[in-house]
Structures are given as C-alpha cells and as structure tokens.
Amino acid sequence: MARVAFIGAGKLATAIVRGVLARRLYAPSDLACTSKSGDSAARLAAATGIGHEPDLARLLGPADLVIVAFKPQSLATADPRLATLTAGKLVVSVLAGRRLARLSETFPQARNLVRAMPNTPAAIGAAMTSFAARQPLSDADRSTIVALLDALGRQIEVDEAHLDALTALGGSGPAFLFEFVAALRDAGIAAHLPPDVAKLVATQTVLGAAQLVAGSELTPEALRDQVTSPNGTTFAGLRVLSEGRFRDLIARTIQAATQRAGELARDS
C-alpha cells in the first residue's frame, strides 16, 4: 500500500517522483497518485511504475505523506473531504503563491503542513527548494522532508516571511538566468559568431562559472577579480556593466518579482 500520495501529477509531481525513485528513497510500490482528469496520473503511473488511484479516500487512506501538486488555482475548488482525509498526515504543498494560513483552511487537521517552493531545475535534480512549516517539525518529519527535497537538488528551511523573496530569487531566478544566457548568445551573434557557436559558448560559460562559484570558498567578487586584469578585456566589459548600473537592475528585477509574489499570495 502506498505510503506517499500525490494529489496532482503534472511536471513538478513528475520531477519529485523521478527524483525519489532515482535516489531509491522509495520504491514505486510506495507511491501513488491521482489527478483531476485522471489522464496525467495515468501517464505518470505508466511511465514510472507507481500506483494510480482515482479514488481519493483509497489513495489517502494508507498514506502518511501527502504531496499537493495540482494547479494553485484549483485550491479554491479542492475536494472538501481533504480536511478529514489528511487528518494526522504530513502534508507538503508545492502550490505557488499559496501561504500556510490559506493551506490550513483546506488541510486543518494535518499533523503538520509544509509549504515548499522548488524551482524548475527540479526536473534534472538540480533544484533549489525553500520550505517553511506551519509548526516546528518533529525529528522524523524533518528527516522525511529533507530527504524528499534533497532528491530534487538542494533545500533550505526558512521562515515563511522570506518565501516571497525566495520565490523571486530562486523560483523566478532561472528565467532571469535564461534571459542572461540568451543575451550572451545574441551578443556573440552580433560579434559575428555563428549562432550555434554563440549558444554553446554562452551556455557552457554560465554553467562552468556557476559550478566554480558553487564549489569555491571564495566570494563571487573574489572569483571575478581573478579573471580581471587591469585594463584588460574583462575590465573593459565590467566597466560597461558598472556604468549601466547592472547590480541595480538585478535588484529592481528581484524587488518587482518579490512584490508580485506577495500580491499573488494575498489574492489567493
């Protein structure tokens, strides 16, 4: 009987399932899913070998861990039986913009309720997930959450008050980085590089630099200075970034995304 139940079977649920199976955290027989139409759950079950249980009561009955991964807007019309069917269970929500207070209205009797915010690199096991709990986690529940989220990449527990900013930095951050890679690519093309060469070099440069900063004890500024010779090519480029107030632009980008994350949470 499935110990972990997924309500929702879209891309994020699929990433979580594949992550925990790849890490052998659970066996396929430990997991089961359902979805509103049933189609996505059937596809996920067929692709991974986990169970597909359309009946909500039978799905949740044996489960101790419930992962809520349907579309955020569907929370308003969620099955009212969830209040009692999740009683005493550990519930993890990955619904963007849905705060713990709002989630508690749907899952009032959960043993504990965790709001987690993975980003899209979860699909390749390289996510950065921030999470917050409704109340302090027991040692056993903390171990469960950490193991689950580590299967997606890296995780950090924070106060929920920080999640709007972390949604902007970690959740939206990949899109901002994709835009930066595209800008590097286009700049290379403007400098008369073939498009495929410009894309390859831009992508690998960003990937290598990210891996270097992740594995170094040095600050990003110190690593930057190691590349920068006085009056050299890097110096010339950095001067343009400084004159264009590059850091101010990034700060305003994150501020705008943070503000919007707060607005969406308040409106939900």
N, C-alpha and C positions, 0 to 999 in steps of 0.2 A: 504494500500500500504506500502511496506517495507521501513523503514527509514534507515536500516543498510544493506549494501550489502557486501557479502563475495565473493571475487574472489579467488577461491580455497576452497576446502572442505576436506583437509586432517586432520591429527591428531591435529595440532595446531588450525586450524579453529574450529574443533570439540570441543576442550577444551575451546575455547573462547565462543562458542555458549552455551555449557553446563554451563559455569560459569555465564554468564549474565542471563540466564534463571533461574538458581538456586537462584541467588540474586534478581530475579524479576526486574532486571534493564530494561529489555524489555520483551514484550510478544512475543510468536512465530510468530504472525502476523506482528511484526515489523521487522523481519529478513528474508532475502532471500539469496540464494547462487547459484553459478554456478561453474563448473569445466571443465577442458579441454575435458575430455571424457564424462562427464555427469554422470558417474557411482557413483563417490564418493559424488557428490552433491545430487543425488537421494537418496543415503543411508542416508546421514546426514539429509535431509529433512524428510525422513520416520521415522528416529529414534527420531527426536526432535520436529516435527510438524512445522518447519519453511518452508518458501517457497522455491521452486526450480524453477529458471527462466533461461533457457538456453540462451535466447536472451539477449545479453549484454546491448543493448540500453534500453530494457524494465526493466532490473534489476537495472541499474544505474539511470534511469530517476527520480524516486521518492526518491532516497536515498540521505541523507545528509552526512552520514558517510560511507566511503568505506574502507574495510579491505582487504588488499592484502596479500594473504596467499598461493599462489601457490609455486611451486618449484623455488628456486632462479635462477637456470639456464634458466628458462623459460622467465625471464625478457627480454632477448635479442630478443625473438620472440613474445613478447606480442602484442596483437591487437593494431594497431596504432590509432584506434578510441578512445582508453583510454584517449588520450590527450584532446580531446574535451568532451568526455562523463563524465569526472571527473572535468570539469571546475566548479569552485566555491564550490567544496565539500571538506570536511575534509578527507584526505587520510591517513590511517595508514598502514605502511608496516611492516610485521614481517619476511621479507626475510633476512636470514642470510647473512652477508657479503656484503650487497648492501647499499652503502652510499647515503646520501641525494642528493649529486650532481648527482649521477647516476640515482636515482629515479626521480629527477626533469626532466630528459630528457623524461621520459615516462609520467609523470604527471605534465606538465609545468604550467597548469592553475588551479591547485588545490588551494583552499582557503588557506590551509596550509598542510604541509606534515610532518608526524611524523614517525620516524624510531624507532621501539620498538623491544627489544630483550628478550622475555620471555624464561625461561628455562623449562626443561621437567616436573618438578613438577606442571606446569600449569594444567596437566591432573587431579590432585587431589586438585586443588585450593590452592596450596602452592608455586606458582611461585615467583621468584624474577625477576622483569622486569625493565630494564633500558630503558629510552627513551629519544630521542632528537628531537627537532622540527626544521624545516627549518628556521622559523622566530618566534618571540615571540608569544605565544599562547594568544588568547583572553580569557577573564574570562570564557565565555561559552564553548569554545573549550577545555580549560584546565579541566573544570569540567567533560566534556564528556570523555576525555582521562583518567583522574584519576579514574572515576567510572568504566570505561571499564577494566582497568588494575587491579584495586582492586578486581574485580570479579575473577581474576586469582590467587591472593595472595597479594603480596606487590609490590610497584612500587617506582621508584625514577627518577626524571628528571636530566639529566646530559648534559654537553657539548658533542657534537658528538666526539670530540677528545679523550674522555675517553672510547668510546664504544668498541674499540679493546681489551683493558684490561678487561673491564667488560664482554665481550664475553668469555674471557679466565676464569675469576674468577666465574662468575655466569652461563654462558652458558655451559662451559665445566666442571665447578666445580662439578656438580652432578656425572659425570663419575669418577672423581678423588675420590670422597667420596665413590662411589660404590666399587671402587678398594680397598679403605681402609677397608671397611666392609668385603670384600672378604678376605683380608689379615688377619684381626682379626679372621674370621671364620676358615681359614686354620691353623692359629697358634693354635687355640683351638683344632682343629682336631689333629695337631701334638703333642699336650699335652694330647692326648688320650681321648678327649671328643667325644661323638657320634656326627656325622655331623649335625643332626637336632638340637641338643642342642647348638652346637657351633654357628650355624647360628642364632638361636633365641637370644642367649645372646649377640652376636656381634651386631645384628640389634637393639635390644632394648637398649643396652648401648649407641650406637651412637644417637638414637632417643631421649632418655632421656637427654643425655648431651647437644644436640642441643637445646632442649626445655628449659633446665635450663639456658644456656647462653643467649638465646633469651629473657627470662623473668627476667634476673638479671641486676642490675645496676653495678655489679662487672665486671672487665675485665676477659677475659678468663684465663689470668695468675693468677689472684687472686683466681678464682674458682679452677684452677689446684692446687694451693698451699694449698687450704683447704683439698684436697684429699691426699696430700703428707706428710707423717710422716717422720721425719729424719731416714734415714737408713731402711725405710720400703720397702714394695713390690713396691709401686708406684715410690718411689725414685730410686729403682734399675732399673725399666723399663725406667724411664725418662733419666737416665744416659746413657743407651744404645742409646736412640733416639738422645741425645746430641752428643755422640761420633760419631754417624752415620751422623751428620750434617743434621738432619731431616728438619729443617726450611730452610736450603739452598736448599735441594732437592725440597721442595714445591715451593720455589721462582723460581728455574730454570724451574719447570714444568709450572708455570703461565707465565713466560717470553717466553717460547717456544710457548705456545698456543697464547699469545698476538702477537708474531711475525707472526705466521701463519695466524691469523685473519687479520692482516694488509696486508699480501701478497694476500690473497684471495679477499679482498676488492679492492686492486689495480688492480687485474687481471680481475675483473668483468666488 
